[in-house]
Amino acid sequence: MDKQLLAMLVCPLCHAKLDYDREAQELLCRFDGLAYPVRDGIPVMLEEEARQLSADEKLEKSS
Ligand SMILES: [Zn+2]
């Protein structure tokens, strides 16, 4: 995904910067514990499309 696009993306709920998980193709908000899907390179920034992160995932390194 485009780095500039990524830098512009924030969580629609809390407006924090998101972590991009390249392997999972997800954008992670560690504050809300949500993972937003990236479909065909297009981030889907909808709370109802987001996946809940597990406790382990929330604890992973935040970069
Ligand atoms: Zn958030």
N, CA, C, O and the ligand as a Tripos MOL2 file, in Angstrom:
@<TRIPOS>MOLECULE
protein
  253   251    64     0     0
PROTEIN
NO_CHARGES

@<TRIPOS>ATOM
      1 N           0.8440   -1.2050    0.0000 N.3       1 MET1
      2 CA          0.0000    0.0000    0.0000 C.3       1 MET1
      3 C           0.8760    1.2520    0.0000 C.2       1 MET1
      4 O           1.9870    1.2550    0.5290 O.2       1 MET1
      5 N           0.3670    2.2700   -0.5830 N.am      2 ASP2
      6 CA          1.0600    3.5530   -0.7250 C.3       2 ASP2
      7 C           1.4200    4.1440    0.6420 C.2       2 ASP2
      8 O           0.5630    4.2980    1.5120 O.2       2 ASP2
      9 N           2.6890    4.4680    0.8090 N.am      3 LYS3
     10 CA          3.1420    4.9810    2.1120 C.3       3 LYS3
     11 C           2.4820    6.3090    2.4670 C.2       3 LYS3
     12 O           2.1550    6.5630    3.6260 O.2       3 LYS3
     13 N           2.2930    7.1480    1.4570 N.am      4 GLN4
     14 CA          1.6590    8.4480    1.7260 C.3       4 GLN4
     15 C           0.2170    8.2660    2.1670 C.2       4 GLN4
     16 O          -0.2640    8.9380    3.0800 O.2       4 GLN4
     17 N          -0.4580    7.3450    1.5000 N.am      5 LEU5
     18 CA         -1.8440    7.0480    1.8800 C.3       5 LEU5
     19 C          -1.8750    6.5280    3.3140 C.2       5 LEU5
     20 O          -2.7030    6.9370    4.1280 O.2       5 LEU5
     21 N          -0.9550    5.6220    3.5960 N.am      6 LEU6
     22 CA         -0.8920    5.0370    4.9350 C.3       6 LEU6
     23 C          -0.6930    6.1130    6.0030 C.2       6 LEU6
     24 O          -1.3080    6.0640    7.0680 O.2       6 LEU6
     25 N           0.1650    7.0750    5.7100 N.am      7 ALA7
     26 CA          0.4560    8.1320    6.6810 C.3       7 ALA7
     27 C          -0.7650    9.0010    6.9510 C.2       7 ALA7
     28 O          -0.8750    9.6130    8.0130 O.2       7 ALA7
     29 N          -1.6720    9.0530    5.9960 N.am      8 MET8
     30 CA         -2.8630    9.8960    6.1530 C.3       8 MET8
     31 C          -3.9700    9.1940    6.9290 C.2       8 MET8
     32 O          -4.8880    9.8310    7.4460 O.2       8 MET8
     33 N          -3.8660    7.8920    6.9980 N.am      9 LEU9
     34 CA         -4.9690    7.1290    7.5700 C.3       9 LEU9
     35 C          -4.9650    7.1930    9.0850 C.2       9 LEU9
     36 O          -3.9270    6.9980    9.7180 O.2       9 LEU9
     37 N          -6.0940    7.4600    9.6520 N.am     10 VAL10
     38 CA         -6.2610    7.4000   11.0960 C.3      10 VAL10
     39 C          -7.5120    6.5930   11.3950 C.2      10 VAL10
     40 O          -8.3810    6.4040   10.5430 O.2      10 VAL10
     41 N          -7.5740    6.1300   12.6170 N.am     11 CYS11
     42 CA         -8.7400    5.3780   13.0640 C.3      11 CYS11
     43 C          -9.9710    6.2840   13.0280 C.2      11 CYS11
     44 O          -9.9290    7.4030   13.5370 O.2      11 CYS11
     45 N         -11.0720    5.8060   12.4270 N.am     12 PRO12
     46 CA        -12.2850    6.6340   12.3630 C.3      12 PRO12
     47 C         -12.9230    6.8480   13.7370 C.2      12 PRO12
     48 O         -13.7220    7.7670   13.9170 O.2      12 PRO12
     49 N         -12.5760    6.0140   14.6860 N.am     13 LEU13
     50 CA        -13.1740    6.1300   16.0230 C.3      13 LEU13
     51 C         -12.3880    7.0760   16.9160 C.2      13 LEU13
     52 O         -12.9480    8.0000   17.5060 O.2      13 LEU13
     53 N         -11.0760    6.8340   17.0090 N.am     14 CYS14
     54 CA        -10.2930    7.5920   17.9870 C.3      14 CYS14
     55 C          -9.2700    8.5140   17.3120 C.2      14 CYS14
     56 O          -8.5830    9.2800   17.9890 O.2      14 CYS14
     57 N          -9.1700    8.4410   15.9860 N.am     15 HIS15
     58 CA         -8.2860    9.3180   15.2050 C.3      15 HIS15
     59 C          -6.8020    9.1300   15.5310 C.2      15 HIS15
     60 O          -5.9850   10.0240   15.3100 O.2      15 HIS15
     61 N          -6.4740    7.9580   16.0550 N.am     16 ALA16
     62 CA         -5.0680    7.6210   16.2580 C.3      16 ALA16
     63 C          -4.4760    7.0860   14.9590 C.2      16 ALA16
     64 O          -5.1970    6.6160   14.0790 O.2      16 ALA16
     65 N          -3.1520    7.1650   14.8550 N.am     17 LYS17
     66 CA         -2.4780    6.5750   13.7000 C.3      17 LYS17
     67 C          -2.6020    5.0620   13.7630 C.2      17 LYS17
     68 O          -2.6390    4.4720   14.8430 O.2      17 LYS17
     69 N          -2.6670    4.4430   12.5880 N.am     18 LEU18
     70 CA         -2.8580    3.0040   12.5050 C.3      18 LEU18
     71 C          -1.5570    2.3040   12.1550 C.2      18 LEU18
     72 O          -0.6990    2.8590   11.4680 O.2      18 LEU18
     73 N          -1.4240    1.0800   12.6380 N.am     19 ASP19
     74 CA         -0.3030    0.2300   12.2450 C.3      19 ASP19
     75 C          -0.7360   -0.6510   11.0810 C.2      19 ASP19
     76 O          -1.8050   -1.2600   11.1200 O.2      19 ASP19
     77 N           0.0920   -0.7160   10.0510 N.am     20 TYR20
     78 CA         -0.2270   -1.5530    8.8980 C.3      20 TYR20
     79 C           0.4200   -2.9150    9.0620 C.2      20 TYR20
     80 O           1.6400   -3.0170    9.1890 O.2      20 TYR20
     81 N          -0.3810   -3.9470    9.0590 N.am     21 ASP21
     82 CA          0.1170   -5.3160    9.0820 C.3      21 ASP21
     83 C           0.1090   -5.8280    7.6440 C.2      21 ASP21
     84 O          -0.9310   -6.1840    7.0910 O.2      21 ASP21
     85 N           1.3060   -5.8530    7.0590 N.am     22 ARG22
     86 CA          1.4120   -6.1750    5.6340 C.3      22 ARG22
     87 C           0.9860   -7.6190    5.3480 C.2      22 ARG22
     88 O           0.3220   -7.8920    4.3470 O.2      22 ARG22
     89 N           1.3670   -8.5180    6.2170 N.am     23 GLU23
     90 CA          1.0480   -9.9310    5.9830 C.3      23 GLU23
     91 C          -0.4440  -10.1920    6.0850 C.2      23 GLU23
     92 O          -1.0220  -10.9040    5.2640 O.2      23 GLU23
     93 N          -1.0540   -9.6120    7.0950 N.am     24 ALA24
     94 CA         -2.4790   -9.8410    7.3110 C.3      24 ALA24
     95 C          -3.3400   -8.9170    6.4520 C.2      24 ALA24
     96 O          -4.5520   -9.1060    6.3460 O.2      24 ALA24
     97 N          -2.6920   -7.9000    5.8300 N.am     25 GLN25
     98 CA         -3.4550   -6.9020    5.0690 C.3      25 GLN25
     99 C          -4.5320   -6.2700    5.9460 C.2      25 GLN25
    100 O          -5.7140   -6.2300    5.6050 O.2      25 GLN25
    101 N          -4.0670   -5.7830    7.0810 N.am     26 GLU26
    102 CA         -4.9850   -5.1340    8.0110 C.3      26 GLU26
    103 C          -4.3400   -3.8720    8.5690 C.2      26 GLU26
    104 O          -3.1170   -3.7670    8.6530 O.2      26 GLU26
    105 N          -5.1650   -2.9390    8.9380 N.am     27 LEU27
    106 CA         -4.7160   -1.7390    9.6340 C.3      27 LEU27
    107 C          -5.1860   -1.8390   11.0770 C.2      27 LEU27
    108 O          -6.3770   -1.9880   11.3500 O.2      27 LEU27
    109 N          -4.2380   -1.7550   11.9880 N.am     28 LEU28
    110 CA         -4.5420   -2.0180   13.3910 C.3      28 LEU28
    111 C          -4.6470   -0.7280   14.1880 C.2      28 LEU28
    112 O          -3.7800    0.1420   14.1020 O.2      28 LEU28
    113 N          -5.7180   -0.6130   14.9630 N.am     29 CYS29
    114 CA         -5.8120    0.4270   15.9770 C.3      29 CYS29
    115 C          -5.6690   -0.2590   17.3220 C.2      29 CYS29
    116 O          -6.5400   -1.0200   17.7410 O.2      29 CYS29
    117 N          -4.5610    0.0200   17.9940 N.am     30 ARG30
    118 CA         -4.3130   -0.6630   19.2610 C.3      30 ARG30
    119 C          -5.0740   -0.0160   20.4090 C.2      30 ARG30
    120 O          -5.2170   -0.6130   21.4760 O.2      30 ARG30
    121 N          -5.5520    1.1760   20.1990 N.am     31 PHE31
    122 CA         -6.3380    1.8300   21.2480 C.3      31 PHE31
    123 C          -7.7250    1.2070   21.3420 C.2      31 PHE31
    124 O          -8.2290    0.9350   22.4320 O.2      31 PHE31
    125 N          -8.3240    0.9890   20.1930 N.am     32 ASP32
    126 CA         -9.6590    0.3960   20.1660 C.3      32 ASP32
    127 C          -9.6130   -1.1240   20.0730 C.2      32 ASP32
    128 O         -10.6260   -1.7930   20.2770 O.2      32 ASP32
    129 N          -8.4290   -1.6760   19.7620 N.am     33 GLY33
    130 CA         -8.3260   -3.1200   19.5950 C.3      33 GLY33
    131 C          -9.0710   -3.6140   18.3740 C.2      33 GLY33
    132 O          -9.7360   -4.6500   18.4140 O.2      33 GLY33
    133 N          -8.9560   -2.8550   17.2740 N.am     34 LEU34
    134 CA         -9.6530   -3.2200   16.0450 C.3      34 LEU34
    135 C          -8.6700   -3.3430   14.8900 C.2      34 LEU34
    136 O          -7.6550   -2.6490   14.8450 O.2      34 LEU34
    137 N          -8.9850   -4.2290   13.9650 N.am     35 ALA35
    138 CA         -8.1940   -4.3850   12.7460 C.3      35 ALA35
    139 C          -9.0980   -4.1110   11.5500 C.2      35 ALA35
    140 O         -10.0800   -4.8170   11.3220 O.2      35 ALA35
    141 N          -8.7510   -3.0790   10.7930 N.am     36 TYR36
    142 CA         -9.5300   -2.7330    9.5990 C.3      36 TYR36
    143 C          -8.9430   -3.4700    8.4000 C.2      36 TYR36
    144 O          -7.7280   -3.4570    8.2060 O.2      36 TYR36
    145 N          -9.7790   -4.1070    7.6010 N.am     37 PRO37
    146 CA         -9.2650   -4.8760    6.4610 C.3      37 PRO37
    147 C          -8.7830   -3.9640    5.3270 C.2      37 PRO37
    148 O          -9.2810   -2.8540    5.1380 O.2      37 PRO37
    149 N          -7.7920   -4.4750    4.5810 N.am     38 VAL38
    150 CA         -7.3490   -3.8060    3.3540 C.3      38 VAL38
    151 C          -7.6900   -4.7370    2.2080 C.2      38 VAL38
    152 O          -7.1270   -5.8270    2.0980 O.2      38 VAL38
    153 N          -8.6070   -4.3130    1.3570 N.am     39 ARG39
    154 CA         -9.0700   -5.1730    0.2650 C.3      39 ARG39
    155 C          -8.6140   -4.6040   -1.0610 C.2      39 ARG39
    156 O          -8.9720   -3.4870   -1.4330 O.2      39 ARG39
    157 N          -7.7990   -5.4100   -1.7850 N.am     40 ASP40
    158 CA         -7.2510   -4.9700   -3.0790 C.3      40 ASP40
    159 C          -6.5380   -3.6410   -2.9400 C.2      40 ASP40
    160 O          -6.6220   -2.7830   -3.8200 O.2      40 ASP40
    161 N          -5.8250   -3.4740   -1.8120 N.am     41 GLY41
    162 CA         -5.0570   -2.2570   -1.6060 C.3      41 GLY41
    163 C          -5.8850   -1.0800   -1.1180 C.2      41 GLY41
    164 O          -5.3580    0.0190   -0.9420 O.2      41 GLY41
    165 N          -7.1630   -1.2970   -0.9000 N.am     42 ILE42
    166 CA         -8.0500   -0.2200   -0.4440 C.3      42 ILE42
    167 C          -8.4060   -0.4620    1.0170 C.2      42 ILE42
    168 O          -9.0400   -1.4660    1.3430 O.2      42 ILE42
    169 N          -8.0060    0.4420    1.8910 N.am     43 PRO43
    170 CA         -8.3780    0.2680    3.2980 C.3      43 PRO43
    171 C          -9.8790    0.4860    3.5150 C.2      43 PRO43
    172 O         -10.4590    1.4570    3.0270 O.2      43 PRO43
    173 N         -10.4760   -0.4150    4.2390 N.am     44 VAL44
    174 CA        -11.9140   -0.3110    4.5400 C.3      44 VAL44
    175 C         -12.0480    0.2300    5.9550 C.2      44 VAL44
    176 O         -11.9500   -0.5120    6.9330 O.2      44 VAL44
    177 N         -12.2730    1.5380    6.0450 N.am     45 MET45
    178 CA        -12.2500    2.1930    7.3500 C.3      45 MET45
    179 C         -13.6520    2.2690    7.9440 C.2      45 MET45
    180 O         -14.1830    3.3510    8.1930 O.2      45 MET45
    181 N         -14.2300    1.1090    8.1600 N.am     46 LEU46
    182 CA        -15.5730    1.0420    8.7320 C.3      46 LEU46
    183 C         -15.5310    0.1850    9.9830 C.2      46 LEU46
    184 O         -15.0020   -0.9260    9.9800 O.2      46 LEU46
    185 N         -16.0990    0.7220   11.0490 N.am     47 GLU47
    186 CA        -16.0810   -0.0220   12.3070 C.3      47 GLU47
    187 C         -16.7810   -1.3710   12.1620 C.2      47 GLU47
    188 O         -16.3410   -2.3660   12.7380 O.2      47 GLU47
    189 N         -17.8700   -1.4040   11.3960 N.am     48 GLU48
    190 CA        -18.6150   -2.6590   11.2770 C.3      48 GLU48
    191 C         -17.8790   -3.6990   10.4350 C.2      48 GLU48
    192 O         -18.2230   -4.8800   10.4810 O.2      48 GLU48
    193 N         -16.8590   -3.2730    9.6580 N.am     49 GLU49
    194 CA        -16.0480   -4.2260    8.8920 C.3      49 GLU49
    195 C         -14.8070   -4.6550    9.6630 C.2      49 GLU49
    196 O         -14.1260   -5.6000    9.2650 O.2      49 GLU49
    197 N         -14.5130   -3.9790   10.7440 N.am     50 ALA50
    198 CA        -13.2750   -4.2410   11.4680 C.3      50 ALA50
    199 C         -13.3960   -5.5050   12.3100 C.2      50 ALA50
    200 O         -14.4800   -5.9160   12.7250 O.2      50 ALA50
    201 N         -12.2290   -6.0960   12.5400 N.am     51 ARG51
    202 CA        -12.1410   -7.3010   13.3480 C.3      51 ARG51
    203 C         -11.6010   -6.9200   14.7250 C.2      51 ARG51
    204 O         -10.7300   -6.0600   14.8450 O.2      51 ARG51
    205 N         -12.1290   -7.5690   15.7570 N.am     52 GLN52
    206 CA        -11.6170   -7.3520   17.1050 C.3      52 GLN52
    207 C         -10.2600   -8.0260   17.2520 C.2      52 GLN52
    208 O         -10.1130   -9.1970   16.9030 O.2      52 GLN52
    209 N          -9.2800   -7.3150   17.7570 N.am     53 LEU53
    210 CA         -7.9860   -7.9220   18.0340 C.3      53 LEU53
    211 C          -8.0730   -8.7610   19.3070 C.2      53 LEU53
    212 O          -8.7850   -8.4190   20.2510 O.2      53 LEU53
    213 N          -7.3390   -9.8550   19.3070 N.am     54 SER54
    214 CA         -7.2450  -10.6570   20.5230 C.3      54 SER54
    215 C          -6.3180   -9.9460   21.5150 C.2      54 SER54
    216 O          -5.5930   -9.0170   21.1560 O.2      54 SER54
    217 N          -6.3600  -10.3990   22.7550 N.am     55 ALA55
    218 CA         -5.5090   -9.7900   23.7800 C.3      55 ALA55
    219 C          -4.0420   -9.8810   23.3910 C.2      55 ALA55
    220 O          -3.2780   -8.9410   23.6130 O.2      55 ALA55
    221 N          -3.6410  -11.0220   22.8030 N.am     56 ASP56
    222 CA         -2.2530  -11.2060   22.3810 C.3      56 ASP56
    223 C          -1.8720  -10.2060   21.2990 C.2      56 ASP56
    224 O          -0.7930   -9.6140   21.3390 O.2      56 ASP56
    225 N          -2.7450  -10.0260   20.3520 N.am     57 GLU57
    226 CA         -2.4530   -9.1160   19.2490 C.3      57 GLU57
    227 C          -2.2960   -7.6850   19.7420 C.2      57 GLU57
    228 O          -1.4790   -6.9250   19.2220 O.2      57 GLU57
    229 N          -3.0770   -7.3280   20.7410 N.am     58 LYS58
    230 CA         -2.9830   -5.9650   21.2680 C.3      58 LYS58
    231 C          -1.6390   -5.7150   21.9370 C.2      58 LYS58
    232 O          -1.1550   -4.5840   21.9920 O.2      58 LYS58
    233 N          -1.0440   -6.7970   22.4460 N.am     59 LEU59
    234 CA          0.2080   -6.6570   23.1720 C.3      59 LEU59
    235 C           1.4360   -6.6440   22.2600 C.2      59 LEU59
    236 O           2.5330   -6.3070   22.7040 O.2      59 LEU59
    237 N           1.2600   -7.0030   21.0120 N.am     60 GLU60
    238 CA          2.4030   -7.0570   20.0930 C.3      60 GLU60
    239 C           3.0600   -5.6980   19.9430 C.2      60 GLU60
    240 O           2.4600   -4.6530   20.1970 O.2      60 GLU60
    241 N           4.2990   -5.7490   19.5280 N.am     61 LYS61
    242 CA          5.0730   -4.5150   19.3420 C.3      61 LYS61
    243 C           4.2670   -3.4720   18.5720 C.2      61 LYS61
    244 O           3.6370   -3.7770   17.5590 O.2      61 LYS61
    245 N           4.2970   -2.2690   19.0570 N.am     62 SER62
    246 CA          3.6950   -1.1910   18.2990 C.3      62 SER62
    247 C           4.8180   -0.3210   17.7730 C.2      62 SER62
    248 O           5.6810    0.1340   18.5230 O.2      62 SER62
    249 N           4.7880   -0.1030   16.4890 N.am     63 SER63
    250 CA          5.8870    0.6240   15.8670 C.3      63 SER63
    251 C           5.4360    2.0150   15.4780 C.2      63 SER63
    252 O           6.2240    2.7900   14.9350 O.2      63 SER63
    253 ZN         -9.0450    3.7380   17.2150 Zn       64 ZN64
@<TRIPOS>BOND
     1     1     2 1
     2     2     3 1
     3     3     4 2
     4     3     5 am
     5     5     6 1
     6     6     7 1
     7     7     8 2
     8     7     9 am
     9     9    10 1
    10    10    11 1
    11    11    12 2
    12    11    13 am
    13    13    14 1
    14    14    15 1
    15    15    16 2
    16    15    17 am
    17    17    18 1
    18    18    19 1
    19    19    20 2
    20    19    21 am
    21    21    22 1
    22    22    23 1
    23    23    24 2
    24    23    25 am
    25    25    26 1
    26    26    27 1
    27    27    28 2
    28    27    29 am
    29    29    30 1
    30    30    31 1
    31    31    32 2
    32    31    33 am
    33    33    34 1
    34    34    35 1
    35    35    36 2
    36    35    37 am
    37    37    38 1
    38    38    39 1
    39    39    40 2
    40    39    41 am
    41    41    42 1
    42    42    43 1
    43    43    44 2
    44    43    45 am
    45    45    46 1
    46    46    47 1
    47    47    48 2
    48    47    49 am
    49    49    50 1
    50    50    51 1
    51    51    52 2
    52    51    53 am
    53    53    54 1
    54    54    55 1
    55    55    56 2
    56    55    57 am
    57    57    58 1
    58    58    59 1
    59    59    60 2
    60    59    61 am
    61    61    62 1
    62    62    63 1
    63    63    64 2
    64    63    65 am
    65    65    66 1
    66    66    67 1
    67    67    68 2
    68    67    69 am
    69    69    70 1
    70    70    71 1
    71    71    72 2
    72    71    73 am
    73    73    74 1
    74    74    75 1
    75    75    76 2
    76    75    77 am
    77    77    78 1
    78    78    79 1
    79    79    80 2
    80    79    81 am
    81    81    82 1
    82    82    83 1
    83    83    84 2
    84    83    85 am
    85    85    86 1
    86    86    87 1
    87    87    88 2
    88    87    89 am
    89    89    90 1
    90    90    91 1
    91    91    92 2
    92    91    93 am
    93    93    94 1
    94    94    95 1
    95    95    96 2
    96    95    97 am
    97    97    98 1
    98    98    99 1
    99    99   100 2
   100    99   101 am
   101   101   102 1
   102   102   103 1
   103   103   104 2
   104   103   105 am
   105   105   106 1
   106   106   107 1
   107   107   108 2
   108   107   109 am
   109   109   110 1
   110   110   111 1
   111   111   112 2
   112   111   113 am
   113   113   114 1
   114   114   115 1
   115   115   116 2
   116   115   117 am
   117   117   118 1
   118   118   119 1
   119   119   120 2
   120   119   121 am
   121   121   122 1
   122   122   123 1
   123   123   124 2
   124   123   125 am
   125   125   126 1
   126   126   127 1
   127   127   128 2
   128   127   129 am
   129   129   130 1
   130   130   131 1
   131   131   132 2
   132   131   133 am
   133   133   134 1
   134   134   135 1
   135   135   136 2
   136   135   137 am
   137   137   138 1
   138   138   139 1
   139   139   140 2
   140   139   141 am
   141   141   142 1
   142   142   143 1
   143   143   144 2
   144   143   145 am
   145   145   146 1
   146   146   147 1
   147   147   148 2
   148   147   149 am
   149   149   150 1
   150   150   151 1
   151   151   152 2
   152   151   153 am
   153   153   154 1
   154   154   155 1
   155   155   156 2
   156   155   157 am
   157   157   158 1
   158   158   159 1
   159   159   160 2
   160   159   161 am
   161   161   162 1
   162   162   163 1
   163   163   164 2
   164   163   165 am
   165   165   166 1
   166   166   167 1
   167   167   168 2
   168   167   169 am
   169   169   170 1
   170   170   171 1
   171   171   172 2
   172   171   173 am
   173   173   174 1
   174   174   175 1
   175   175   176 2
   176   175   177 am
   177   177   178 1
   178   178   179 1
   179   179   180 2
   180   179   181 am
   181   181   182 1
   182   182   183 1
   183   183   184 2
   184   183   185 am
   185   185   186 1
   186   186   187 1
   187   187   188 2
   188   187   189 am
   189   189   190 1
   190   190   191 1
   191   191   192 2
   192   191   193 am
   193   193   194 1
   194   194   195 1
   195   195   196 2
   196   195   197 am
   197   197   198 1
   198   198   199 1
   199   199   200 2
   200   199   201 am
   201   201   202 1
   202   202   203 1
   203   203   204 2
   204   203   205 am
   205   205   206 1
   206   206   207 1
   207   207   208 2
   208   207   209 am
   209   209   210 1
   210   210   211 1
   211   211   212 2
   212   211   213 am
   213   213   214 1
   214   214   215 1
   215   215   216 2
   216   215   217 am
   217   217   218 1
   218   218   219 1
   219   219   220 2
   220   219   221 am
   221   221   222 1
   222   222   223 1
   223   223   224 2
   224   223   225 am
   225   225   226 1
   226   226   227 1
   227   227   228 2
   228   227   229 am
   229   229   230 1
   230   230   231 1
   231   231   232 2
   232   231   233 am
   233   233   234 1
   234   234   235 1
   235   235   236 2
   236   235   237 am
   237   237   238 1
   238   238   239 1
   239   239   240 2
   240   239   241 am
   241   241   242 1
   242   242   243 1
   243   243   244 2
   244   243   245 am
   245   245   246 1
   246   246   247 1
   247   247   248 2
   248   247   249 am
   249   249   250 1
   250   250   251 1
   251   251   252 2
@<TRIPOS>SUBSTRUCTURE
     1 MET1         2 RESIDUE 1 A MET
     2 ASP2         6 RESIDUE 1 A ASP
     3 LYS3        10 RESIDUE 1 A LYS
     4 GLN4        14 RESIDUE 1 A GLN
     5 LEU5        18 RESIDUE 1 A LEU
     6 LEU6        22 RESIDUE 1 A LEU
     7 ALA7        26 RESIDUE 1 A ALA
     8 MET8        30 RESIDUE 1 A MET
     9 LEU9        34 RESIDUE 1 A LEU
    10 VAL10       38 RESIDUE 1 A VAL
    11 CYS11       42 RESIDUE 1 A CYS
    12 PRO12       46 RESIDUE 1 A PRO
    13 LEU13       50 RESIDUE 1 A LEU
    14 CYS14       54 RESIDUE 1 A CYS
    15 HIS15       58 RESIDUE 1 A HIS
    16 ALA16       62 RESIDUE 1 A ALA
    17 LYS17       66 RESIDUE 1 A LYS
    18 LEU18       70 RESIDUE 1 A LEU
    19 ASP19       74 RESIDUE 1 A ASP
    20 TYR20       78 RESIDUE 1 A TYR
    21 ASP21       82 RESIDUE 1 A ASP
    22 ARG22       86 RESIDUE 1 A ARG
    23 GLU23       90 RESIDUE 1 A GLU
    24 ALA24       94 RESIDUE 1 A ALA
    25 GLN25       98 RESIDUE 1 A GLN
    26 GLU26      102 RESIDUE 1 A GLU
    27 LEU27      106 RESIDUE 1 A LEU
    28 LEU28      110 RESIDUE 1 A LEU
    29 CYS29      114 RESIDUE 1 A CYS
    30 ARG30      118 RESIDUE 1 A ARG
    31 PHE31      122 RESIDUE 1 A PHE
    32 ASP32      126 RESIDUE 1 A ASP
    33 GLY33      130 RESIDUE 1 A GLY
    34 LEU34      134 RESIDUE 1 A LEU
    35 ALA35      138 RESIDUE 1 A ALA
    36 TYR36      142 RESIDUE 1 A TYR
    37 PRO37      146 RESIDUE 1 A PRO
    38 VAL38      150 RESIDUE 1 A VAL
    39 ARG39      154 RESIDUE 1 A ARG
    40 ASP40      158 RESIDUE 1 A ASP
    41 GLY41      162 RESIDUE 1 A GLY
    42 ILE42      166 RESIDUE 1 A ILE
    43 PRO43      170 RESIDUE 1 A PRO
    44 VAL44      174 RESIDUE 1 A VAL
    45 MET45      178 RESIDUE 1 A MET
    46 LEU46      182 RESIDUE 1 A LEU
    47 GLU47      186 RESIDUE 1 A GLU
    48 GLU48      190 RESIDUE 1 A GLU
    49 GLU49      194 RESIDUE 1 A GLU
    50 ALA50      198 RESIDUE 1 A ALA
    51 ARG51      202 RESIDUE 1 A ARG
    52 GLN52      206 RESIDUE 1 A GLN
    53 LEU53      210 RESIDUE 1 A LEU
    54 SER54      214 RESIDUE 1 A SER
    55 ALA55      218 RESIDUE 1 A ALA
    56 ASP56      222 RESIDUE 1 A ASP
    57 GLU57      226 RESIDUE 1 A GLU
    58 LYS58      230 RESIDUE 1 A LYS
    59 LEU59      234 RESIDUE 1 A LEU
    60 GLU60      238 RESIDUE 1 A GLU
    61 LYS61      242 RESIDUE 1 A LYS
    62 SER62      246 RESIDUE 1 A SER
    63 SER63      250 RESIDUE 1 A SER
    64 ZN64       253 GROUP 0 **** ****
